[in-house]
């Protein structure tokens, strides 16, 4: 999977020999962070707001990037967001800027999140 030209999400089904735009999603604006794939087919990525605004939404695919679905929208997260999932249900998001910076956990595949830790100035790297 690649994100880029004309704000499409591109994916390959042949190991990167050819690429085509995802059939279900074209970004209108914002930046993409992540993506994190837990398996060959199941992955998540974060689409952030642009122009210095906070927030964005978490997207998920279950077919290797052919189709993407918005799971979670928030105005709380800003800055860089790092995703890590250990199963189809359990994952973490690390938000490193803004008043809501911290470590968040999901137990429902990214549909909802709970803050489980804060970051102080000494925690940023």
C-alpha positions as CSV (number, residue, x, y, z in Angstrom):
1,X,0.0,0.0,0.0
2,X,1.2,3.5,-0.8
3,X,-0.4,6.9,-0.2
4,X,0.4,9.7,-2.5
5,X,-0.3,11.0,-6.0
6,X,-3.6,13.0,-6.1
7,X,-4.3,11.9,-2.5
8,X,-5.4,8.4,-3.5
9,X,-4.5,5.3,-1.5
10,X,-2.8,2.9,-3.9
11,X,-2.4,-0.8,-3.4
12,X,-0.8,-3.7,-5.1
13,X,-2.0,-7.3,-5.4
14,X,1.2,-8.6,-7.0
15,X,4.0,-7.7,-4.7
16,X,4.5,-4.2,-6.0
17,X,4.8,-4.9,-9.7
18,X,1.8,-2.8,-10.5
19,X,-0.3,-0.3,-8.4
20,X,-3.8,1.0,-8.6
21,X,-6.0,3.4,-6.6
22,X,-8.1,1.9,-3.9
23,X,-11.7,1.5,-5.2
24,X,-13.4,3.0,-2.2
25,X,-11.5,6.0,-0.9
26,X,-9.9,9.2,-2.1
27,X,-8.6,11.6,0.5
28,X,-9.8,15.2,0.0
29,X,-7.2,16.7,2.3
30,X,-5.0,16.1,5.3
31,X,-2.0,13.9,5.9
32,X,-1.8,10.1,6.4
33,X,0.1,8.5,9.2
34,X,0.5,4.9,10.0
35,X,-0.3,2.8,8.2
36,X,-0.2,-0.3,10.4
37,X,-1.0,-3.8,9.0
38,X,-1.6,-6.5,11.5
39,X,-2.0,-9.1,8.7
40,X,-1.7,-9.1,5.0
41,X,-5.3,-8.0,4.7
42,X,-6.1,-6.1,7.9
43,X,-4.7,-2.7,8.4
44,X,-5.3,0.8,9.9
45,X,-4.2,4.3,9.0
46,X,-4.7,7.7,10.5
47,X,-5.9,10.6,8.3
48,X,-5.1,13.9,10.0
49,X,-6.7,17.3,9.5
50,X,-4.7,19.9,7.6
51,X,-3.8,23.6,8.1
52,X,-2.8,23.2,11.7
53,X,-6.2,21.9,12.9
54,X,-6.4,19.0,15.4
55,X,-8.2,15.8,14.7
56,X,-8.8,13.4,11.9
57,X,-10.1,9.9,11.6
58,X,-8.9,6.3,11.8
59,X,-9.5,4.1,8.7
60,X,-9.5,0.3,8.5
61,X,-9.2,-2.2,5.7
62,X,-9.9,-5.9,5.8
63,X,-9.0,-6.7,2.2
64,X,-5.4,-5.5,1.9
65,X,-6.3,-1.9,1.0
66,X,-8.8,-2.3,-1.7
67,X,-11.5,-0.7,0.5
68,X,-11.1,1.6,3.5
69,X,-13.7,2.5,6.1
70,X,-13.7,5.3,8.6
71,X,-13.9,3.9,12.1
72,X,-13.2,6.7,14.5
73,X,-13.3,10.5,14.3
74,X,-11.9,12.9,16.8
75,X,-10.8,16.5,17.2
76,X,-8.7,15.6,20.2
77,X,-5.6,14.0,18.6
78,X,-3.0,16.2,16.8
79,X,0.6,15.9,15.8
80,X,2.2,12.6,14.9
81,X,0.2,9.5,15.6
82,X,1.7,6.0,15.9
83,X,-0.5,2.9,15.7
84,X,0.2,-0.6,16.9
85,X,-2.3,-3.5,17.0
86,X,-1.6,-6.9,18.6
87,X,-4.8,-8.5,17.4
88,X,-7.9,-7.6,15.4
89,X,-9.4,-6.1,18.6
90,X,-6.5,-4.7,20.7
91,X,-4.4,-1.8,19.7
92,X,-2.6,1.3,20.9
93,X,-2.3,4.9,19.5
94,X,0.4,7.2,20.7
95,X,-0.4,10.9,20.1
96,X,2.6,13.1,20.8
97,X,1.3,16.7,20.6
98,X,-1.5,18.9,21.8
99,X,-3.5,19.0,25.0
100,X,-4.6,15.4,24.5
101,X,-1.2,13.9,23.9
102,X,-0.8,10.4,25.4
103,X,-1.3,6.7,25.0
104,X,-4.7,5.4,24.0
105,X,-6.0,1.8,23.9
106,X,-8.8,0.2,21.9
107,X,-10.3,-3.2,22.6
108,X,-12.8,-3.1,19.8
109,X,-10.6,-2.8,16.7
110,X,-10.4,1.0,16.7
111,X,-14.1,1.9,17.0
112,X,-13.5,3.5,20.5
113,X,-10.4,4.6,22.4
114,X,-9.6,5.2,26.1
115,X,-6.6,7.2,27.2
116,X,-4.4,5.1,29.5
117,X,-1.4,7.3,29.9
118,X,-0.2,10.9,29.5
119,X,3.0,12.2,28.0
120,X,5.2,14.9,29.6
121,X,7.9,17.0,28.0
122,X,10.5,14.4,29.0
123,X,8.6,11.6,27.3
124,X,8.9,13.0,23.8
125,X,11.7,11.7,21.6
